[in-house]
């Protein structure tokens, strides 16, 4: 007797059909060409194309024996000797890639130069703060020791007193800079 719930699809009630063997829509919509056509498009020999397939650099669709052109282009750019490819569209891509590699190299070089310049600026800033502190301290020591300097009896004694004040100011400025203090 006929089962009223049987849909006539040959499946048990509630069973689902597996479509895992079916290619997805994206792969169905891809532009696929025979290896010989791809060889002409890429400007290489059919033998080169066959070698790339044997090496696993290119993947052929097992259903129709064709190459997905976009995927093949990606694989060729990844694996092949780009100097041997004569395809105009790939030459422009390779040219663009080489230009980008050069620009990346220059950017890395400039980044190193920038780091070196920043380090030099920090060093000069430290020296400038030191000199500012040193001059301020020396000026203060000159004022504080004015009577000592006026009491000197000759140029040699005056130079010795001045040198002592300079060294004292320098020592204090170095100490302040090392401790992060500024006067």
C-alpha positions in Angstrom: 0.0 0.0 0.0 1.1 3.5 -0.7 2.5 5.6 2.1 0.9 9.1 2.1 4.1 10.6 3.7 6.4 9.2 0.9 7.5 12.0 -1.3 8.8 9.7 -4.0 12.4 10.7 -3.7 13.6 7.3 -2.6 14.8 8.6 0.8 13.6 7.5 4.2 11.4 10.0 6.0 13.6 12.9 7.3 16.8 11.8 5.4 18.7 14.6 3.6 20.6 14.6 0.3 24.3 15.2 0.6 25.6 17.6 -2.0 29.3 17.4 -0.8 30.3 16.0 -4.2 28.9 19.0 -5.9 31.2 22.0 -6.4 30.2 25.2 -4.7 28.8 28.2 -6.7 32.1 30.1 -6.5 34.0 27.3 -8.3 31.2 26.9 -10.8 31.4 30.7 -11.7 35.2 30.7 -12.0 36.8 31.1 -15.4 38.3 27.8 -16.2 40.6 27.0 -19.2 42.5 24.0 -20.5 46.2 23.8 -19.6 47.2 24.5 -23.2 45.0 27.7 -23.2 46.5 28.7 -19.9 50.0 28.2 -21.3 49.2 30.6 -24.1 47.6 33.2 -21.7 50.7 33.1 -19.4 53.1 33.1 -22.4 54.8 29.8 -21.4 55.1 26.5 -23.2 52.7 23.7 -22.7 55.6 21.7 -21.4 56.2 24.2 -18.7 52.5 24.2 -17.8 52.6 20.4 -17.6 55.7 20.5 -15.3 54.0 23.0 -13.0 51.0 20.7 -12.8 53.2 17.7 -12.0 55.1 19.6 -9.4 51.8 20.6 -7.8 52.2 24.3 -8.4 49.0 24.3 -10.4 45.8 22.5 -9.5 43.5 21.1 -12.2 39.8 20.6 -11.6 39.4 16.8 -11.4 35.9 17.1 -12.9 36.7 18.8 -16.2 40.5 18.9 -16.3 40.6 22.7 -16.5 42.4 25.3 -14.4 40.7 28.1 -12.5 42.4 31.1 -14.1 42.4 33.3 -11.0 43.7 30.5 -8.8 46.3 29.5 -11.4 47.5 33.1 -11.6 47.9 33.2 -7.8 49.8 29.9 -7.8 52.1 30.9 -10.7 53.0 34.2 -8.9 53.8 32.2 -5.8 55.9 29.4 -7.4 57.1 30.2 -11.0 60.2 31.9 -12.2 58.6 35.2 -13.0 61.4 36.2 -15.4 60.4 33.4 -17.8 56.7 34.4 -18.0 55.9 36.5 -21.0 52.2 37.3 -20.3 51.7 41.1 -20.5 49.2 41.1 -17.7 51.6 39.2 -15.4 54.5 41.4 -16.4 52.6 44.5 -15.1 51.8 42.6 -11.9 55.4 41.5 -11.4 56.5 45.1 -12.2 54.1 46.4 -9.6 55.3 43.8 -7.1 59.0 44.7 -7.7 58.1 48.4 -7.2 56.3 47.6 -4.0 59.3 45.5 -2.7 61.6 48.4 -3.5 59.3 50.8 -1.7 59.1 48.5 1.3 62.9 48.3 1.4 63.1 52.1 1.3 60.4 52.4 4.0 62.4 50.0 6.2 65.6 52.0 5.5 63.7 55.3 6.3 62.3 53.7 9.5 65.9 52.9 10.6 67.0 56.5 9.7 64.0 57.8 11.7 64.9 55.8 14.8 68.5 57.0 14.5 67.4 60.6 14.1 65.1 60.3 17.2 67.9 58.8 19.2 70.2 61.7 18.1 67.5 64.3 19.0 67.1 62.7 22.4 70.9 62.9 22.8 71.0 66.5 21.7 68.1 67.3 24.0 70.0 65.8 26.9 73.1 67.8 26.0 71.1 71.0 25.7 69.5 70.4 29.1 72.9 69.7 30.6 74.4 73.0 29.1 71.4 75.0 30.3 71.7 73.5 33.8 75.4 74.0 33.8 75.2 77.7 32.8 72.4 78.3 35.4 74.5 76.7 38.1 77.7 78.4 37.1 75.9 81.8 37.1 74.5 81.1 40.5 78.0 80.1 41.8 79.5 83.2 40.3 77.0 85.3 42.2 77.3 83.4 45.4 81.1 83.6 45.3 81.5 87.1 44.0 83.4 88.3 47.1 85.8 85.3 46.7 86.5 86.2 43.1 87.0 89.9 43.9 89.4 89.0 46.6 91.7 87.2 44.2 95.1 88.9 43.8 96.1 88.0 40.3 95.0 86.4 37.0 96.3 83.0 37.9 94.4 82.9 41.3 91.3 84.3 39.5 91.5 81.5 36.8 91.9 78.8 39.5 88.9 80.1 41.4 86.8 80.3 38.2 87.9 76.8 37.2 86.9 75.4 40.5 83.4 77.0 40.1 83.2 75.7 36.6 84.0 72.1 37.7 81.6 72.4 40.6 78.8 73.6 38.3 79.6 70.8 35.8 79.5 68.1 38.5 76.2 69.4 39.9 74.7 69.6 36.4 75.8 66.0 35.5 74.4 64.8 38.8 71.1 66.6 38.3 70.8 65.3 34.7 71.5 61.7 35.8 68.9 62.0 38.5 66.3 63.6 36.2 66.5 66.9 38.1 66.9 70.3 36.5 67.7 73.6 38.1 
